[in-house]
């Protein structure tokens, strides 16, 4: 796995962690995907051997060591949101969702009060009106989100990184309300 690809994958993973979308128990799946792509870092190999019940006290030193070796720091709030959005766009291009506006639904979760990302805040504002007819919604906004530039990560790695966030989508189209 070439160094630029490792740095990009680690940056996206750190961004997902910052946004609360990747927990310690998700690192083994991510690490297995990285190993299958040819990564030979000993910390990645060790992470791949853990179960989903692993905690952050175990994973964080390993993740920090591999990030330090590759010169990867945790992106800021706005950049983290952008990377998570690009990750989800890549995942949804490969595996469409069964609900409308999945990108808005997913990114709206990243916008608690006073969040520093304009993109997440915009999604948060739009999300309230996704499942009702009482306000105008902009269908072009969702299309714009789907067209975010690709991260150019291998599909299995995208799937492993996106799985925790995708699992928060409703399993079926929500009923109309308001």
C-alpha positions as CSV (number, residue, x, y, z in Angstrom):
1,X,0.0,0.0,0.0
2,X,1.7,3.2,-1.1
3,X,2.5,5.8,1.5
4,X,0.1,8.5,0.1
5,X,-2.8,6.0,0.2
6,X,-2.0,5.1,3.8
7,X,-1.9,8.8,4.8
8,X,-5.2,9.4,3.1
9,X,-6.8,6.4,4.7
10,X,-5.5,7.4,8.1
11,X,-6.6,11.0,7.7
12,X,-10.2,9.9,6.8
13,X,-10.2,7.5,9.7
14,X,-9.1,10.2,12.1
15,X,-11.7,12.6,10.6
16,X,-14.4,9.9,11.2
17,X,-13.2,9.5,14.8
18,X,-13.3,13.2,15.4
19,X,-16.9,13.3,14.0
20,X,-17.9,10.4,16.3
21,X,-18.4,8.0,13.3
22,X,-15.5,5.6,14.0
23,X,-15.1,4.0,17.4
24,X,-12.3,1.8,18.8
25,X,-14.3,-1.4,17.8
26,X,-14.3,-0.3,14.2
27,X,-10.5,-0.2,13.9
28,X,-10.1,-4.0,13.4
29,X,-12.2,-3.9,10.3
30,X,-10.4,-0.9,8.9
31,X,-7.0,-2.5,9.7
32,X,-8.0,-5.8,8.0
33,X,-8.9,-3.8,4.9
34,X,-5.6,-1.9,5.0
35,X,-3.7,-5.2,5.4
36,X,-5.6,-6.7,2.4
37,X,-4.5,-3.7,0.4
38,X,-0.8,-4.4,1.2
39,X,-0.2,-2.3,4.3
40,X,2.7,-3.8,6.3
41,X,2.7,-1.5,9.4
42,X,3.0,-3.7,12.6
43,X,0.4,-1.5,14.4
44,X,-2.1,-2.1,11.6
45,X,-1.5,-5.8,11.9
46,X,-2.0,-5.7,15.6
47,X,-5.2,-3.7,15.3
48,X,-6.5,-6.3,12.8
49,X,-6.3,-9.0,15.4
50,X,-8.6,-7.3,17.9
51,X,-12.3,-8.0,18.3
52,X,-15.1,-5.4,18.0
53,X,-15.2,-5.2,21.8
54,X,-11.7,-3.6,22.0
55,X,-11.5,-0.3,23.7
56,X,-9.8,3.0,23.0
57,X,-7.1,2.4,25.7
58,X,-5.9,-0.4,23.5
59,X,-6.4,1.0,20.0
60,X,-5.4,4.6,20.5
61,X,-1.6,4.1,21.2
62,X,-1.4,1.9,18.1
63,X,-3.3,4.3,15.9
64,X,-1.3,7.2,17.2
65,X,2.0,5.4,16.5
66,X,1.1,4.6,12.9
67,X,-0.3,8.1,12.3
68,X,2.9,9.6,13.7
69,X,5.1,7.4,11.5
70,X,3.1,8.5,8.4
71,X,2.9,12.2,9.5
72,X,-0.9,12.2,9.9
73,X,-2.6,14.5,12.3
74,X,-6.3,14.7,13.2
75,X,-8.0,17.1,10.8
76,X,-9.9,20.1,12.1
77,X,-13.7,20.1,12.4
78,X,-14.5,21.5,9.0
79,X,-11.9,19.4,7.1
80,X,-13.2,16.3,9.1
81,X,-16.7,16.9,7.9
82,X,-15.5,17.3,4.4
83,X,-13.5,14.1,4.5
84,X,-16.5,12.2,6.0
85,X,-18.8,13.6,3.3
86,X,-16.4,12.5,0.6
87,X,-16.2,9.1,2.2
88,X,-19.9,8.7,2.3
89,X,-20.2,10.0,-1.3
90,X,-17.8,7.3,-2.4
91,X,-19.7,4.6,-0.4
92,X,-23.1,5.7,-1.7
93,X,-21.8,5.8,-5.3
94,X,-20.9,2.1,-4.9
95,X,-23.8,1.0,-2.7
96,X,-26.9,3.3,-3.0
97,X,-29.1,3.8,0.1
98,X,-32.7,2.8,0.4
99,X,-33.8,6.2,1.8
100,X,-33.9,9.6,0.1
101,X,-31.3,12.2,0.9
102,X,-28.8,9.8,2.7
103,X,-26.0,12.3,2.6
104,X,-28.0,15.0,4.2
105,X,-29.3,12.6,6.9
106,X,-25.8,11.4,7.6
107,X,-24.0,14.7,7.7
108,X,-26.8,16.4,9.7
109,X,-25.7,14.1,12.6
110,X,-22.3,15.8,12.6
111,X,-23.8,19.3,13.4
112,X,-24.4,19.7,17.1
113,X,-25.1,23.3,18.2
114,X,-22.3,25.7,17.3
115,X,-20.4,23.1,15.2
116,X,-17.7,24.6,13.1
117,X,-18.6,23.1,9.8
118,X,-20.8,25.0,7.4
119,X,-21.5,21.8,5.4
120,X,-22.7,19.9,8.5
121,X,-24.7,22.9,9.7
122,X,-26.4,23.3,6.3
123,X,-27.3,19.6,6.3
124,X,-28.7,19.9,9.8
125,X,-31.0,22.8,8.7
126,X,-32.3,20.9,5.7
127,X,-32.8,17.6,7.4
128,X,-35.8,18.7,9.4
129,X,-37.8,19.1,6.2
130,X,-36.7,16.0,4.3
131,X,-39.8,13.9,5.2
132,X,-42.5,16.5,4.9
133,X,-44.2,18.7,2.3
134,X,-44.4,21.8,4.4
135,X,-41.2,23.5,3.1
136,X,-39.2,23.7,-0.1
137,X,-36.2,21.4,-0.1
138,X,-33.4,21.6,-2.6
139,X,-33.0,18.3,-4.5
140,X,-29.8,19.7,-6.1
141,X,-28.1,19.9,-2.7
142,X,-28.2,16.1,-2.3
143,X,-27.0,15.6,-5.8
144,X,-24.2,18.1,-5.1
145,X,-23.1,16.1,-2.1
146,X,-23.1,12.9,-4.1
147,X,-20.7,14.5,-6.6
148,X,-18.0,15.4,-4.0
149,X,-14.6,14.4,-5.3
150,X,-13.6,10.9,-4.6
151,X,-11.0,10.0,-2.0
152,X,-9.6,7.4,-4.4
153,X,-9.5,4.7,-1.6
154,X,-10.0,1.0,-2.4
155,X,-13.6,0.0,-2.2
156,X,-13.2,-2.5,0.7
157,X,-11.5,0.3,2.7
158,X,-14.2,2.8,1.9
159,X,-16.8,0.2,3.0
160,X,-15.0,-0.5,6.3
161,X,-14.6,3.2,7.1
162,X,-18.2,4.1,6.1
163,X,-20.0,1.1,7.8
164,X,-20.4,2.8,11.2
165,X,-21.9,5.9,9.8
166,X,-24.1,4.1,7.2
167,X,-25.5,2.0,10.0
168,X,-27.2,5.1,11.4
169,X,-29.4,5.5,8.3
170,X,-33.0,4.4,8.8
171,X,-33.6,1.0,7.3
172,X,-36.6,2.2,5.3
173,X,-37.9,5.5,4.0
174,X,-39.4,7.5,6.9
175,X,-43.0,8.3,6.9
176,X,-44.2,11.8,5.9
177,X,-44.9,14.0,8.9
178,X,-45.3,17.6,10.0
